[in-house]
Amino acid sequence: MPAPKERYPMSKPENSEATTHFGYQEVPVAEKEQRVGDVFRSVAARYDVMNDIMSLGSHRLIKRYTIELSALRAGHKVLDLAGGTGDFSLKFSEIVGPSGQVVLADINEAMLSVGRDRIIDKGMSANIDVAQVNAQCLPFADNTFDCVCIAYGLRNVTDKDAALKSIQRVLKPGGRLLVLEFSKPTNALIGKSYDAFSNLWPIAGKLITGDADSYRYLVESIRMHPDQDTLKQMMEDADLINCKYHNVMSGICAIHIGFKPH
């Protein structure tokens, strides 16, 4: 079975002396990309196992719901951005069929390697390309994709506004963006319980992957991520329309949807 094709050169954003958040830390913009890269290189091999543990398996149901909201059909082109280990790409591949195209894209080569191997092992490479890209400056032509999905990845992007504008550019008119991300619980009791539970993730990370620091960053990055209404406004500021969100598990996660104007 041939490997998924890699056709797109990775672009890089302009250098900046500004600072940004890496979890709770304030770091130079140029340093954040390297640090986030180190996190995902460390966890790539056990990423899916840890997802099951951290979500108690619920991430599978949430992803299924996200796929239903994609409204993909045979022949569509979809960008699985920050797609990492490829679980969304495999599902998208089945939906769009041989006349469609899926691009599994991630900035991290270790995560892409895991995803590429899964795709090959399942014999699903015929309509899946693989691309190492930076979400802030996507190397695709304008008006390319019917759908862009970024799941549990936007919070790791240094300049989220630039990424949303780049996504809007590569969407076809009428195309939709799906953002699945951890968000802010709408129930105070659930929020406190969730915070207590997520504080255990670094301990689990240490036991299972030997790496507590990466999972400590992941917890902090979730808590620093914009809330539901802020992200909705950011999408509107990127010239996406009809933006809305669906809270999942009382807002522990949220699925945002926006469309490129015709």
C-alpha positions in Angstrom: 0.0 0.0 0.0 1.6 3.3 -1.0 2.1 6.0 1.6 -0.1 9.0 1.7 1.3 11.8 -0.6 3.1 14.8 0.8 2.8 17.7 -1.6 2.6 20.9 0.3 5.7 22.9 1.5 5.4 24.2 5.0 5.2 28.0 5.2 6.4 29.9 8.3 4.9 33.1 9.8 6.9 36.3 10.0 9.2 36.5 12.9 8.1 38.6 15.9 9.6 39.9 19.1 6.2 39.7 20.9 5.4 37.3 23.7 2.6 34.9 24.1 1.3 32.3 26.5 2.8 28.8 26.8 0.4 27.4 29.4 0.6 29.9 32.3 4.1 31.1 31.2 4.8 34.2 29.1 7.4 33.3 26.4 8.7 34.8 23.2 6.5 34.0 20.2 9.4 32.3 18.4 9.9 30.0 21.4 6.3 28.8 21.8 6.3 26.9 18.5 9.4 25.0 19.6 8.0 24.2 23.1 4.7 23.0 21.8 6.5 20.9 19.2 8.5 19.3 22.0 5.3 18.5 23.9 3.7 16.7 21.1 6.9 14.9 20.1 7.0 13.6 23.6 3.4 12.4 23.7 2.8 11.3 20.1 3.3 7.5 20.6 0.8 7.3 23.5 -1.4 10.2 22.5 -4.5 8.2 21.7 -4.2 6.0 24.8 -4.0 9.1 26.9 -7.0 10.6 25.2 -9.1 7.6 26.3 -7.8 8.0 29.8 -8.2 11.7 30.1 -11.7 11.7 28.7 -12.8 8.4 30.1 -13.5 7.4 26.5 -16.0 10.3 25.9 -13.7 11.9 23.2 -14.8 9.2 20.7 -18.5 10.2 21.0 -17.6 13.9 20.8 -15.6 13.3 17.7 -18.5 11.3 16.1 -20.8 14.3 16.8 -18.3 16.7 15.2 -18.1 14.5 12.1 -21.9 14.6 11.8 -21.8 18.4 11.9 -19.3 18.5 9.1 -22.1 17.8 6.5 -19.4 16.2 4.2 -20.5 14.3 1.1 -18.9 12.2 -1.5 -16.5 14.2 -3.6 -15.8 16.9 -1.0 -12.3 18.1 -0.1 -11.6 18.4 3.6 -8.6 19.7 5.6 -8.0 17.9 8.9 -5.9 20.6 10.5 -3.8 19.7 13.6 -5.1 16.2 12.7 -2.1 14.5 14.3 -2.7 10.8 14.7 -5.3 10.7 11.9 -8.5 9.5 13.5 -10.6 12.2 11.9 -8.9 11.8 8.6 -9.8 8.1 8.5 -13.5 8.8 9.1 -13.5 11.7 6.6 -11.9 9.4 4.0 -14.8 7.0 4.2 -17.3 9.8 3.8 -15.8 11.7 0.8 -14.9 8.5 -1.0 -12.6 8.0 -4.0 -13.8 11.1 -5.7 -13.0 13.3 -2.7 -9.8 14.3 -0.9 -8.6 14.5 2.7 -5.5 16.4 3.7 -4.1 15.3 7.1 -2.2 18.3 8.2 -0.2 19.1 11.4 2.8 21.2 12.3 4.4 18.3 14.3 6.3 15.7 12.4 6.1 13.1 15.2 2.3 13.3 15.3 2.1 13.1 11.5 4.3 10.1 11.5 1.8 8.3 13.8 -1.1 9.3 11.6 0.6 8.3 8.4 1.4 4.9 9.8 -2.2 4.4 10.9 -3.5 5.3 7.4 -1.1 2.9 5.7 -1.9 0.1 8.1 -5.6 0.5 7.4 -5.1 0.7 3.7 -6.8 4.1 3.5 -4.1 6.2 1.7 -5.8 6.4 -1.7 -7.6 9.7 -1.0 -5.5 11.0 1.9 -2.6 13.4 1.5 -0.3 14.3 4.4 1.1 17.8 4.9 3.3 19.4 7.5 1.9 22.9 7.8 1.7 25.9 10.1 -2.0 26.8 10.7 -1.2 30.5 10.7 0.0 30.5 7.0 -1.6 27.5 5.2 0.2 26.6 1.9 -3.0 25.9 0.0 -4.7 27.9 -2.7 -7.7 30.1 -2.0 -11.1 28.5 -2.1 -9.8 24.9 -1.9 -11.7 23.1 0.8 -15.4 22.3 1.4 -14.6 21.9 5.1 -11.8 22.6 7.5 -11.8 20.8 10.9 -9.4 21.6 13.7 -9.9 19.4 16.7 -8.1 20.0 20.0 -5.5 22.0 18.1 -6.4 25.7 18.0 -5.4 26.3 21.6 -1.8 25.3 20.7 -1.6 27.8 17.9 0.4 30.9 18.7 -1.6 33.4 16.7 -5.2 32.1 16.6 -6.5 35.1 14.8 -4.0 34.6 11.9 -4.9 30.9 11.8 -8.6 31.6 11.5 -8.0 34.1 8.7 -5.8 31.6 6.9 -8.5 28.9 7.3 -11.1 31.3 6.0 -9.0 32.0 2.9 -8.6 28.3 1.9 -12.3 27.5 2.4 -14.5 27.5 -0.6 -17.4 30.0 -0.6 -20.1 28.4 1.5 -17.5 26.0 3.1 -17.6 25.4 6.8 -15.0 25.5 9.6 -15.4 23.2 12.6 -13.5 23.9 15.7 -13.7 21.2 18.4 -11.9 22.3 21.5 -12.0 22.2 25.3 -13.9 25.2 26.6 -15.5 26.7 29.7 -18.1 24.6 31.7 -21.4 26.4 32.1 -22.1 24.7 35.4 -20.0 25.8 38.4 -20.1 22.4 40.1 -19.2 20.5 37.0 -16.4 23.1 36.4 -14.9 22.4 39.8 -15.1 18.7 39.4 -13.6 18.9 35.9 -10.7 21.0 37.2 -10.0 18.5 40.0 -10.1 15.6 37.5 -7.8 17.4 35.0 -5.3 18.1 37.8 -4.7 14.3 37.7 -3.6 14.3 34.1 0.0 15.1 34.7 0.2 12.2 37.2 -1.3 9.8 34.6 1.0 11.2 32.0 4.0 10.4 34.2 2.8 6.9 34.8 1.9 6.0 31.2 4.3 8.1 29.1 7.0 9.1 31.6 6.2 12.7 31.0 4.3 14.8 33.5 5.4 18.2 32.2 3.7 17.8 28.8 0.4 17.0 30.3 0.7 19.9 32.8 1.1 22.2 29.8 -2.0 20.6 28.2 -4.1 21.3 31.3 -2.8 24.9 31.4 -3.4 25.5 27.7 -7.0 24.4 28.2 -7.5 26.9 31.0 -6.0 29.7 29.0 -8.1 29.0 25.8 -10.8 31.6 25.0 -14.3 30.9 26.2 -17.1 30.0 23.8 -18.3 33.5 23.1 -14.8 34.9 22.7 -13.9 32.3 20.2 -17.2 32.9 18.3 -16.3 36.6 18.0 -12.8 35.7 16.8 -14.3 33.6 14.0 -16.6 36.5 13.1 -13.6 38.8 13.1 -12.0 36.4 10.6 -14.9 37.1 8.2 -16.7 33.8 8.9 -20.5 34.1 9.1 -23.4 32.3 10.8 -21.1 31.4 13.6 -22.4 29.4 16.4 -21.3 26.7 18.9 -22.6 23.6 20.5 -21.6 22.9 24.1 -20.8 19.3 24.9 -20.8 17.9 28.4 -22.0 21.2 29.9 -19.3 23.2 28.1 -16.3 21.1 29.0 -15.9 20.9 25.2 -17.5 23.1 22.5 -17.9 22.7 18.8 -17.8 26.0 16.9 -19.1 26.3 13.4 -18.6 29.1 10.9 -19.1 29.5 7.2 -17.2 31.4 4.4 -19.6 33.9 2.7 -20.6 33.0 -0.9 
